[in-house]
């Protein structure tokens, strides 16, 4: 996870790191480097100055967190349209409680995270009790929470002067690296370890990969779905905390533009949408790409709509190339008829089994 | 005899469309009791009917892709794209009104066809493709507006005929001495035409049946010789056409074409068909249900606005309605299951709302 800004040197070390990385992450890392290089060149080195790197990393925290939040729901084959609504609701609730009701700022931060968890838990609970499609449930809760967020703050902006200790976290930069970026990295490591080494993580992947097989092996799919939504909501809560810490104020617009980056990061990062796989490193690298596009837009002072255009095109391109590539590998594998290499995870073969026969 | 009567009574109770109609009448009566001016034809009913006309087309645009088990998250953005082309046609190319409308609608058709082609060709989930498409258009449309519109941010040319369609109601249509109601805009004819054509397609034509079969079981359809890939493209193409038509209608009804057209379409596009009983899993549609579902949400929206609920707080109600409607669907299914196994007249109650498998998004079932 330290590939973003490593100076050239120790080539063998880098080669070793590259070999250890999952295959999809290598091109992503190269794109990140190329993008950073391009920005550095066009800004005649300004991009690499301490100030702009600091800003870059500070605002990288949010795309990483919401990308991971989406990735967790994708891992069980669900999705969470309410990512932005949960984050916006949680940050406004916490901001309001701190500013108007005298809640200590640190308790407010806790409230933000817990409100996110609770909202995610509610999502999961509704999905499993009503058996309604998760897309529609989160579409409904997204609408509801956006309304609640507006009901909480209306048209006012709550200034961050009410929570100076939290704002200090947003400004802190031990050794020049913004603290909230480190928080996002720590969360990524935790998520990665959680999916690799904990029972709950493996159960989520099993449910997402093959619900029937998971059920037969004694895993409760309902529990997995609720757990995934709740974890996703928790990460949205952490993202709400990061917003509280880094933004000058909270208002009803927070979370409104989170949906695109939340889907862009996992999809570009190589997470399968049918569930059963995660790619934490890929998601983080893709979040870097999203952030680079945003930084590039600022550099050339283009309208914000350009970011949507570019990211939309990149997402579309990624899924098409990814799918075509996968089918080519399949065809080759079928021709050679050799045992599949180690890279072919269960999730992948599973996905191919789901492929529509019509398109084969 | 008594049994069959009871069964029929239960059938009506369980029929979502009869329930919807009763709910619409009930809600209208409640709002009229609170606010007697609810039935004012010019100021309340006319905008309400205009809304219903436009959003029914939006709902049908979504319904067409739902019929094959897909989703179109780009309805709103295709609508803004189509409206943008109509605006360009009027403002820069000075085309006559109906030609300009056709240009906008065809632009939507093209976008829908591209989505459909990508989905059919690559087999990527419709959710992702249309989401990416919506993001791309979300970026493209405001950019084009900022290029082409010099003053302000809207195309405001009004070619001959546009004002007529915007202003005229059935009161302007007279047969002898009998005139229509001033509460119904003439735009409703477009909606009616769309509803009739789409119903006809699904109930009477081979194409419609093949779309439904593709939706209910894609491998079986493929094995019975249906070109499912082409049907996927057709569904998305139609959805794009209708979405763009709705966008142009909205532009006409407000008198200007802006980038904001369609930004409110996503939730209503799902509300209408789902309330009306169209399955998310594909294989069953209800055009009349989509109309009734849209009408119910529009009545509630208008009524709540009149009783002083803020526009944003409306969202809370609309979200709750969506959840309640789907829970009711589930409840109805449970009730029929409890009532004992017997042949059910219609697929919507026999096929559960899919949500049982975690892998439920779009086509890859």
Interface residues (C-beta under 8 A of the other chain):
Chain A: X76 X77 X78 X79 X126 X127 X130 X131 X132 X133 X134 X135 X136 X137 X139 X140 X141 X142 X143 X144 X146 X147 X148 X150 X151 X207 X208 X211 X221 X224 X225 X252 X260 X263 X264 X267 X273 X274 X275 X303 X305 X306 X307 X308 X309 X310 X311 X312 X313 X315 X316 X319 X320 X323 X324 X327 X354 X355 X356 X357 X358 X359
Chain B: X71 X118 X120 X121 X122 X123 X124 X125 X127 X128 X129 X131 X132 X133 X134 X135 X136 X137 X138 X139 X140 X141 X142 X143 X146 X218 X219 X222 X228 X229 X266 X267 X270 X274 X280 X310 X312 X313 X314 X315 X316 X317 X318 X319 X320 X322 X323 X326 X327 X330 X352 X353 X354 X355 X356 X357 X358 X359 X360 X361 X363 X364 X365
